[in-house]
Amino acid sequence: MCGLLAVHGIWLAACGSVQAPDDPDGAAADGPVAPVPDAGGGGDDGPTGPAARCDPSKPFGAPVLVDRLNTSGPDEGAHLTADELTVFLSRYEQDKTNLYMATRPSIEEPFDAPVAITVLNTGKERWPAPSADGLAVYFLRDGVPHVASRHSTAEPFGPASAMSISASTFGYQDLYSTSTGLYLTAVSFQRVDIIRVERLPSGDFGPPDTVEELAGGVAPVLSGDQQLIYWSTTRTDGGSLGGLDVWEAQRAPSGTFANPKNVTVVNSSRADQPTWVSPDGCVLYLQSERSGNADIYAATRPR
């Protein structure tokens, strides 16, 4: 049986998990404040198109604070659209959490100041996860998954509706949107589980499937091809720095995630959680309490 443990307001379970490798990534480091993570860009176009903005085989650089997205209070759950021009996040303010969004004209420029999504802020809303095109946003309201939609990105969202995903007794604490469905962290009696639900041809979601090999983990984030997962766990092996650390694992031919590795360079001695990764794998967004407050950071792979 697993035991529940509250760490920085996050419910975790002390459970078994997949075996860690022997050689974790480099050392942890706190990054300086920067307007936006270096998007790379530019460069000479090759014969097959623009040059890649990063080398995906290289490790991430140290995380940097994302300018204009952070306040003096907790800021969490930054999740971008596929073009990286719109970011959704949630903030703790006046004894509740609210959803915000911000835009920018290009990935080389900083985001504008976030604006509250007033029509959706009727309870305690957190952890927004937009669809790739930004026409739908999934989020938690009082621990229950909800979804809201709009006809175009120039229009406001309509009212949200609750989703029927029955895998949790006590509610959900985070979620992530993929091209084929959702990943969520479900909190039940004596258990914390990462689950996935697939989107059916009808547009509804199928039954929940527990990702058993990540038992006790939270905050799942999938790569664009869903072959790589980032998540957070309090496991103490593999070069753990303490608190919640960000880990990664590759999907095996069997469909399960294997060969877990601590992404040491993005971690600190406090709570660190992944929130979104760019489709090309070049930029990883995370929330971290390394400064004593939950803030939004981004780590970028070099060329």
N, C-alpha and C positions, 0 to 999 in steps of 0.2 A: 504493500500500500504506500502511496505517496503522501507526504505531508505538505500542507500549504504554508507558505512563508511570505509575509508582506515585506517587500523591499522598496523603499522610496514610493510607497503608495501603489505598488504593482504586486499582484498576487502571483507567486511562483510556486512550483512544486519541486521537491527534492526527489527526482525519479532517475531511473537508469536511462542511459542514452548511448548513442553510437560511440565507438572508440576514437579517441583523438590521435592525430599523427604525432610523430616525434619532433618535427621541426616547425614550430610556429613562426609567424611572420616576425618582423623586426620589433623595435621597441615603441612604447607609447609616447605620444607627444601632444601637447596642447598647441593648437594653431593660433596665430594672431587674427585679429579682426580683418576681414577683407570684404570688398564690395560684393563680389560674387565669385564662385569658384571659377578658375581659369577654364574657359570652354574650349581652349585650343583654337579651332577654327583656322581660317587663313591657310597659308601654305600653298605650294604649287599643286595644281591639279594634275593628277597622273593620267595615263592613257585610259583608265577605266572610271575616272571621276575624281572628285575632291579627295584629298589626303585624309586619312583617319585622324581624328583629333587627339587620340591617345593610343598607347600601346597596351592592349588588354592583357598582355602577359606580365606587365609591370605592376607592382603593388600600388595601392592608393598612397597619396601623400598625406601629410598630417591634416586633420580636419580644421577648417576655418569657420568662424562665425559668418552666417549669411546676413549681410547688411540689410537693414530695414524690416527684417522679419521678427526680430526679437524685442522684447520689452523687459521691464523690471520684474515682471511676473513670469510664471511658467508658460512657455510656448512649445507646442508639441505637434507631432504627426504630420510634418510637411510632406505632401504628396503632389507631384507635378503631373501635368498632362504630357503626352508623348512628345510634343514639340518643345517642351520645357519653357513655354511662355506664360503659363498660368500655374500658380501654386495655391494649394488649399492647406489650411492648418487650423489648429484650435488653440484657444487661449483660456487660461483661468482668470476670471475677473468677477468681482462682486459675488463670491461664494458660488459661482457656477462656471461652466465652460461654454464657450461660444465658437462658432465656425467663422473663419475668415478666408478671403481669397485675395490674391494680388496678381498683377500682370506686368509684363515688360515687353518692349518692342523687339528685342533680340536677346539671345542667350549670352551675348557679350556685355549686356547692360544690367544694372541692378533692377530688382523689382520695385514697383511703386509701393507706397505704403498700403498694407493690407486693409481691406474694407470688410466690415461685418456682413455676413449673409443673413440679413435680418429675418427674412421670411422663414428661415430654417431654425432660428434660435428661439425655440419655444420651451425647451427643457434644459437638460444638461447634455449638450452635444459635443462630441469629440471625435478625433481620429477620422477626418474625411478622406475618402479615396475616390478620386474622379475616374471615369472611364477615360480611355486614351484620347478620345476626341473632345472631352470636356462637356458632353451633353447630358451626362448623368453623374451623380455623386452619391456614393454610399458612405454612411457614417453611423455612429452609435448615438442613440438618444436614450439616456438613462439605462445604458447597457444593452439596449435592443437594437439590432441592425435595422436601418431605414434606408430608403432610396428616394431621391428627387431627380427630376429631369427637366429639360428645356429643349426648345426646338432649334435654337442656335446659340452660339456663345455670346451673341450680342444681346440676348434676352435674359431676364432673371429666371431663377429656378421656380418651379411651381411647388405647391405643398408636398411634403414628404409623406410616404406611406411606410408602415412597418413591414418587415420581411419575416416570413415564417421559416426560421432555421432553428430546429429543436435539438441542439446538441449540448446545451448548457443549462445547468440548474440555477446558477447565480448570475448569469449574464455574460457579456463579452467585454473585453477590455481593449482590443485593437482589431483592425482588419486591413486587408490589402486587396486591391482590385487587379486582376489579370485579364488577358484577352479571352480567357475561357471560363472565368468564374471568380470566386473570392476565397481568400485564406483568412481565417479568423483565429483569435485566441479565446477559447472557451473556458470559463471558470465553473467548476462543479465541486461537489463535496469531496475534499481530499485530493482533487486533481486540477491541474492546469494543462490543457491540451491545445495544440495547433491543429485545426481542422481545415478541410477544403470542401467547397461545394461547387459543382460544375454547372455552368449555364446550359440549359436544355434548348433544343431547337425552338420550343414554344416561347422562350424568353424567361421561363421560370427557372428555379434552381433545383437541382437534384438533392438527394439525401446527403447528409454530412459524412465525410470520411476522415477519420482521425489519422494524423501523420505520426504514427507510433514511434518512429525512430527519433523524433524530436520532442519526446515527452518532457514536460516541465519547462519547455521554452516558450517564449513570447515574441511578438512583433515580427512575424514572417514577412519577408520581402523577396519577390521572385525576379530573376532576370527576364529580359524580353522573350527569350526562347524557353523559359521555365526549366532550364537545365541546371540552374544554380540558385540556391536559396541562401539568404542571409537571415539570421534570427538572433535573439539575445537569450542568454542563459547565465545562471549563477554557478555552473559547473567550475570546478577549481583546477582542472587539469589543463594541459595544452598551452601553458603560458598565461594562465588567467592573471589579470591585473586587479581583481577584486570587484565586488558589486556585480552588476549586469555587464557582461561583455558581448560584443558582436562576434558571431561565428559565421562560417560559410560551409556549405556542403554541396557536392555535385550529385546530380541525379544518376543513379546506376541503371544499367540495362533493364533491371527488374522493375524500375519505376520508383524505387525508394531512394532516399538521399543517403549518401555514404561519404567516407573520407573527410570528416569534419575538420575544420581548421580555424583556430582563433585568429581573427583579423586584427592582430595586436596593434598595428600602427594607428588604428582609429579609436582604440580604447583608452580609458583612463581608470583610475582606482574607484570611480563612482559609477553611477548607472549610465550606460550607453546603449541606445537602441537604434537599429536601422529603421528608416521610414520610407525610403524610395530609392531606386537605382535607375539611371537613365537607360533607354533601350540599347545603347551601344556599350553599356557597362563602364563608361568613363567617369561618371560622377555618382557618388553614393551620399545621399542625405541621411542624417541621423539626428536624434535629439540626445543631448548629453547634459549631465549635472556636474560636469567637471569644474564649473565655476561656482558651484553651490546653488545654482538655479537651473531649471530645465530650459535649455536654449537650443536653437536650430543651427546645425553645422553642416558643412559639405566637405567631402574629401574627393580629390580628383586624381586620376592616374596621369602620369606624364606621358609624353610622346616617346 
